[in-house]
Amino acid sequence: VQLVESGGGLAQPGGSLRLSCAASEFTFNNYAMGWARQGPRKGLEWVSGLYSDGSDPYYADAVKGRFTISRDNAKNTVYLHMNSLEPEDTAVYYCNVPTLNYWGQGTQVTVSS
């Protein structure tokens, strides 16, 4: 199983980033996907999740209204669109398959002026 995140980097407060997670070596279409993050000196926080058919997205209260999760089953890819970024969003963001406990290597997002 491979989950490869990309799209992280440095953003200014109020800015936007789009994270991508390319999945391979399992039947992507059959599984819900999620994003979690771990900020500096913080524990792991569940950020967002989406069922295999793209329905019923979940968002943590801290990101609701600012982040949008989506997936393209034809490309085996899940996305996290992050808008109105805040310094508190600074973290390593991990793509995961919750029911299989598969995790990517993470991508760093830093929000700073």
N, CA, C and O of each residue as an XYZ file, in Angstrom:
452
protein
N       0.852     -1.195      0.000
C       0.000      0.000      0.000
C       0.882      1.238      0.000
O       1.869      1.330      0.730
N       0.492      2.184     -0.842
C       1.217      3.455     -0.859
C       0.240      4.609     -0.799
O      -0.747      4.636     -1.535
N       0.511      5.557      0.070
C      -0.210      6.817      0.153
C       0.837      7.909      0.126
O       1.651      8.020      1.043
N       0.819      8.714     -0.922
C       1.851      9.731     -1.105
C       1.201     11.105     -1.118
O       0.472     11.455     -2.046
N       1.477     11.881     -0.071
C       0.931     13.233      0.028
C       1.837     14.229     -0.688
O       3.048     14.037     -0.790
N       1.222     15.287     -1.174
C       1.956     16.394     -1.778
C       1.137     17.662     -1.637
O      -0.043     17.624     -1.290
N       1.789     18.795     -1.914
C       1.064     20.063     -1.905
C       1.282     20.911     -0.672
O       0.788     22.036     -0.600
N       2.010     20.395      0.294
C       2.296     21.193      1.473
C       3.290     22.295      1.162
O       3.836     22.365      0.061
N       3.518     23.155      2.145
C       4.463     24.238      1.962
C       4.162     25.376      2.907
O       3.505     25.209      3.934
N       4.664     26.540      2.532
C       4.489     27.743      3.329
C       3.367     28.591      2.749
O       3.339     28.859      1.548
N       2.448     29.007      3.602
C       1.361     29.881      3.178
C       1.224     31.022      4.170
O       1.549     30.877      5.348
N       0.750     32.134      3.695
C       0.491     33.267      4.585
C      -0.873     33.106      5.247
O      -1.746     32.438      4.694
N      -1.069     33.696      6.405
C      -2.412     33.680      7.006
C      -3.432     34.238      6.017
O      -3.208     35.263      5.372
N      -4.556     33.532      5.919
C      -5.575     33.903      4.950
C      -5.395     33.276      3.593
O      -6.267     33.396      2.733
N      -4.280     32.610      3.385
C      -3.991     31.990      2.108
C      -4.608     30.609      1.952
O      -5.373     30.144      2.796
N      -4.251     29.970      0.847
C      -4.817     28.667      0.510
C      -3.731     27.692      0.073
O      -2.688     28.083     -0.451
N      -4.004     26.436      0.301
C      -3.188     25.347     -0.220
C      -4.107     24.193     -0.562
O      -5.191     24.057      0.006
N      -3.666     23.363     -1.494
C      -4.393     22.126     -1.795
C      -3.448     20.956     -1.601
O      -2.412     20.862     -2.260
N      -3.810     20.072     -0.699
C      -3.048     18.847     -0.484
C      -3.636     17.740     -1.356
O      -4.849     17.667     -1.556
N      -2.763     16.889     -1.867
C      -3.177     15.719     -2.637
C      -2.590     14.470     -1.994
O      -1.518     14.505     -1.388
N      -3.307     13.383     -2.138
C      -2.815     12.099     -1.650
C      -3.091     11.063     -2.738
O      -4.241     10.708     -3.000
N      -2.031     10.591     -3.357
C      -2.147      9.584     -4.402
C      -2.023      8.199     -3.782
O      -1.041      7.897     -3.104
N      -3.020      7.368     -4.018
C      -3.059      6.037     -3.419
C      -2.793      4.968     -4.466
O      -3.146      5.122     -5.635
N      -2.167      3.887     -4.029
C      -1.921      2.775     -4.944
C      -1.811      1.469     -4.160
O      -1.609      1.458     -2.946
N      -1.948      0.388     -4.889
C      -1.774     -0.967     -4.370
C      -2.855     -1.392     -3.391
O      -2.628     -2.263     -2.551
N      -4.031     -0.782     -3.494
C      -5.222     -1.296     -2.844
C      -6.422     -0.717     -3.610
O      -6.268      0.192     -4.425
N      -7.605     -1.251     -3.339
C      -8.788     -0.856     -4.096
C      -9.346      0.433     -3.512
O     -10.237      0.428     -2.663
N      -8.796      1.521     -3.992
C      -9.102      2.852     -3.460
C     -10.603      3.107     -3.424
O     -11.124      3.645     -2.447
N     -11.298      2.719     -4.491
C     -12.723      3.035     -4.613
C     -13.575      2.434     -3.502
O     -14.701      2.882     -3.283
N     -13.070      1.443     -2.807
C     -13.854      0.730     -1.805
C     -13.766      1.302     -0.403
O     -14.466      0.848      0.503
N     -12.911      2.294     -0.220
C     -12.605      2.718      1.151
C     -12.816      4.202      1.385
O     -12.562      5.038      0.518
N     -13.290      4.500      2.585
C     -13.285      5.875      3.044
C     -11.842      6.337      3.211
O     -10.945      5.545      3.499
N     -11.643      7.631      3.024
C     -10.316      8.226      3.165
C     -10.385      9.379      4.147
O     -11.445      9.970      4.357
N      -9.256      9.691      4.742
C      -9.251     10.772      5.710
C      -7.950     11.546      5.733
O      -6.936     11.136      5.168
N      -8.017     12.672      6.402
C      -6.833     13.496      6.662
C      -6.750     13.758      8.173
O      -7.753     14.033      8.832
N      -5.540     13.664      8.688
C      -5.266     14.001     10.083
C      -4.036     14.899     10.098
O      -3.316     15.002      9.105
N      -3.809     15.539     11.224
C      -2.642     16.416     11.313
C      -2.049     16.371     12.715
O      -2.719     16.037     13.692
N      -0.775     16.718     12.773
C      -0.098     16.830     14.062
C       0.716     18.109     14.061
O       1.699     18.240     13.332
N       0.292     19.041     14.885
C       0.993     20.305     15.003
C       2.143     20.212     15.984
O       2.285     19.217     16.696
N       2.970     21.255     16.020
C       4.108     21.269     16.948
C       3.626     21.149     18.399
O       2.776     21.918     18.847
N       4.161     20.213     19.093
C       3.845     20.005     20.520
C       2.360     19.694     20.733
O       1.797     19.985     21.789
N       1.737     19.096     19.706
C       0.329     18.711     19.818
C       0.168     17.238     19.460
O       1.033     16.642     18.817
N      -0.932     16.674     19.878
C      -1.256     15.310     19.511
C      -1.866     15.233     18.130
O      -2.122     16.253     17.491
N      -2.095     14.013     17.676
C      -2.702     13.808     16.371
C      -4.170     14.251     16.411
O      -4.898     13.939     17.353
N      -4.582     14.972     15.388
C      -5.947     15.505     15.321
C      -6.596     15.058     14.018
O      -6.026     15.242     12.943
N      -7.774     14.478     14.109
C      -8.513     14.090     12.912
C      -9.099     15.357     12.283
O      -9.773     16.134     12.959
N      -8.843     15.559     11.006
C      -9.235     16.798     10.336
C     -10.480     16.615      9.472
O     -11.426     17.396      9.564
N     -10.475     15.587      8.641
C     -11.573     15.436      7.685
C     -11.628     14.007      7.179
O     -10.620     13.300      7.186
N     -12.806     13.581      6.737
C     -12.960     12.243      6.184
C     -14.061     12.217      5.145
O     -14.919     13.100      5.107
N     -14.029     11.194      4.302
C     -14.990     11.109      3.198
C     -15.218      9.651      2.848
O     -14.262      8.883      2.735
N     -16.485      9.255      2.674
C     -16.800      7.891      2.302
C     -16.318      7.570      0.879
O     -15.954      8.456      0.107
N     -16.332      6.294      0.572
C     -15.793      5.825     -0.711
C     -16.523      6.438     -1.903
O     -15.925      6.644     -2.959
N     -17.808      6.730     -1.740
C     -18.576      7.309     -2.852
C     -18.581      8.834     -2.814
O     -19.288      9.475     -3.591
N     -17.802      9.408     -1.920
C     -17.716     10.857     -1.837
C     -18.803     11.507     -1.008
O     -18.929     12.731     -1.004
N     -19.580     10.719     -0.315
C     -20.698     11.271      0.440
C     -20.299     11.585      1.876
O     -19.264     11.139      2.373
N     -21.145     12.359      2.515
C     -21.102     12.599      3.951
C     -19.721     13.010      4.467
O     -19.159     12.324      5.320
N     -19.176     14.101      3.973
C     -17.868     14.525      4.460
C     -17.912     14.918      5.935
O     -18.901     15.475      6.412
N     -16.854     14.628      6.630
C     -16.692     14.991      8.035
C     -15.591     16.051      8.147
O     -14.578     15.996      7.451
N     -15.818     17.012      9.039
C     -14.802     18.037      9.307
C     -14.708     18.275     10.811
O     -15.724     18.325     11.504
N     -13.494     18.421     11.303
C     -13.303     18.860     12.673
C     -13.814     20.293     12.803
O     -13.777     21.066     11.846
N     -14.282     20.629     13.978
C     -14.817     21.980     14.193
C     -13.786     23.055     13.841
O     -14.144     24.125     13.349
N     -12.521     22.770     14.090
C     -11.474     23.777     13.875
C     -11.307     24.151     12.409
O     -10.763     25.213     12.105
N     -11.765     23.297     11.491
C     -11.546     23.560     10.066
C     -12.848     23.710      9.292
O     -12.829     24.020      8.101
N     -13.963     23.495      9.949
C     -15.264     23.541      9.275
C     -15.482     24.912      8.645
O     -15.264     25.945      9.278
N     -15.913     24.900      7.396
C     -16.135     26.139      6.670
C     -14.901     26.678      5.968
O     -15.003     27.597      5.155
N     -13.746     26.124      6.267
C     -12.502     26.583      5.628
C     -11.858     25.503      4.764
O     -11.245     25.813      3.743
N     -11.990     24.258      5.158
C     -11.382     23.139      4.439
C     -12.467     22.354      3.710
O     -13.604     22.266      4.172
N     -12.101     21.788      2.572
C     -13.010     20.927      1.810
C     -12.255     19.680      1.376
O     -11.177     19.767      0.788
N     -12.825     18.531      1.669
C     -12.239     17.267      1.226
C     -12.968     16.801     -0.029
O     -14.181     16.969     -0.158
N     -12.217     16.218     -0.942
C     -12.816     15.658     -2.151
C     -11.967     14.477     -2.607
O     -10.849     14.276     -2.133
N     -12.516     13.709     -3.528
C     -11.755     12.584     -4.057
C     -12.091     12.377     -5.514
O     -13.189     12.694     -5.970
N     -11.118     11.833     -6.242
C     -11.299     11.466     -7.635
C     -10.978      9.982     -7.730
O      -9.810      9.596     -7.780
N     -12.005      9.158     -7.755
C     -11.786      7.713     -7.761
C     -11.123      7.224     -9.038
O     -10.474      6.178     -9.038
N     -11.279      7.966    -10.119
C     -10.618      7.582    -11.372
C      -9.105      7.775    -11.285
O      -8.341      7.114    -11.989
N      -8.686      8.691    -10.412
C      -7.252      8.981    -10.265
C      -6.683      8.424     -8.963
O      -5.509      8.630     -8.658
N      -7.521      7.713     -8.190
C      -7.074      7.172     -6.891
C      -6.442      8.259     -6.020
O      -5.392      8.057     -5.410
N      -7.097      9.394     -5.978
C      -6.521     10.537     -5.272
C      -7.580     11.197     -4.393
O      -8.736     11.345     -4.789
N      -7.164     11.585     -3.209
C      -8.014     12.366     -2.322
C      -7.331     13.714     -2.089
O      -6.105     13.804     -2.025
N      -8.141     14.743     -1.965
C      -7.636     16.105     -1.848
C      -8.119     16.754     -0.551
O      -9.148     16.374      0.007
N      -7.364     17.729     -0.092
C      -7.820     18.581      0.990
C      -7.552     20.018      0.560
O      -6.406     20.459      0.486
N      -8.639     20.739      0.277
C      -8.548     22.129     -0.129
C      -8.628     22.971      1.147
O      -9.609     22.898      1.887
N      -7.603     23.755      1.392
C      -7.517     24.515      2.623
C      -7.526     26.004      2.309
O      -6.617     26.516      1.657
N      -8.550     26.688      2.773
C      -8.687     28.121      2.573
C      -8.642     28.851      3.911
O      -8.761     28.239      4.973
N      -8.471     30.153      3.842
C      -8.448     30.992      5.053
C      -7.529     30.387      6.111
O      -7.904     30.256      7.276
N      -6.350     30.031      5.694
C      -5.415     29.359      6.596
C      -5.026     30.263      7.764
O      -4.914     31.482      7.639
N      -4.827     29.606      8.898
C      -4.464     30.288     10.132
C      -3.158     29.693     10.653
O      -2.835     28.546     10.344
N      -2.409     30.459     11.435
C      -1.165     29.896     12.003
C      -1.408     28.590     12.766
O      -0.535     27.724     12.818
N      -2.593     28.458     13.353
C      -2.922     27.236     14.105
C      -3.067     26.011     13.207
O      -3.117     24.883     13.697
N      -3.133     26.227     11.908
C      -3.204     25.097     10.964
C      -1.826     24.511     10.671
O      -1.720     23.485      9.999
N      -0.788     25.142     11.161
C       0.564     24.627     10.967
C       0.691     23.235     11.558
O       0.444     23.032     12.747
N       1.075     22.278     10.726
C       1.133     20.882     11.165
C       1.684     20.023     10.034
O       1.804     20.467      8.893
N       2.011     18.795     10.377
C       2.236     17.774      9.360
C       0.883     17.123      9.090
O       0.208     16.670     10.014
N       0.499     17.081      7.836
C      -0.801     16.539      7.432
C      -0.600     15.144      6.842
O       0.248     14.929      5.976
N      -1.407     14.203      7.339
C      -1.296     12.809      6.936
C      -2.589     12.357      6.264
O      -3.687     12.599      6.765
N      -2.436     11.710      5.147
C      -3.532     11.013      4.484
C      -3.647      9.618      5.099
O      -2.633      9.020      5.461
N      -4.866      9.093      5.221
C      -4.989      7.757      5.809
C      -6.241      7.037      5.320
O      -7.191      7.644      4.825
N      -6.198      5.727      5.480
C      -7.351      4.868      5.216
C      -7.815      4.370      6.576
O      -7.226      3.432      7.114
N      -8.835      4.961      7.138
C      -9.171      4.685      8.543
C      -9.430      3.214      8.857
O      -8.958      2.708      9.875
N     -10.170      2.527      8.000
C     -10.548      1.153      8.340
C      -9.409      0.170      8.167
O      -9.480     -0.951      8.671
N      -8.355      0.568      7.459
C      -7.206     -0.318      7.251
C      -5.985      0.160      8.032
O      -4.957     -0.517      8.070
N      -6.104      1.325      8.650
C      -4.990      1.916      9.401
C      -3.745      2.090      8.539
O      -2.627      1.847      8.992
N      -3.945      2.508      7.305
C      -2.829      2.849      6.426
C      -2.603      4.357      6.514
O      -3.552      5.138      6.572
N      -1.333      4.748      6.523
C      -0.989      6.158      6.654
C       0.093      6.534      5.643
O       0.969      5.729      5.327
N       0.020      7.751      5.150
C       1.087      8.276      4.321
C       2.220      8.799      5.186
O       2.184      8.707      6.413
N       3.240      9.356      4.512
C       4.417      9.825      5.232
C       4.233     11.243      5.764
O       5.008     11.697      6.605
N       3.224     11.931      5.282
C       2.929     13.274      5.762
C       3.533     14.355      4.898
O       4.544     14.152      4.225
N       2.886     15.519      4.929
C       3.406     16.692      4.232
C       3.279     17.889      5.171
O       2.254     18.069      5.828
N       4.322     18.693      5.225
C       4.365     19.812      6.164
C       3.610     21.014      5.603
O       3.812     21.409      4.455
N       2.745     21.585      6.425
C       2.064     22.842      6.111
C       2.458     23.853      7.192
O       2.290     23.603      8.386
N       2.976     24.978      6.757
C       3.360     26.042      7.671
C       2.639     27.319      7.271
O       2.732     27.767      6.128
N       1.928     27.890      8.214
C       1.183     29.125      7.958
C       1.825     30.232      8.787
O       1.755     30.233     10.017
N       2.437     31.153      8.098
C       3.180     32.205      8.789
C       3.355     33.395      7.871
O       3.450     33.246      6.653
N       3.399     34.583      8.466
C       3.670     35.784      7.677
C       5.157     36.109      7.711
O       5.588     37.089      7.104
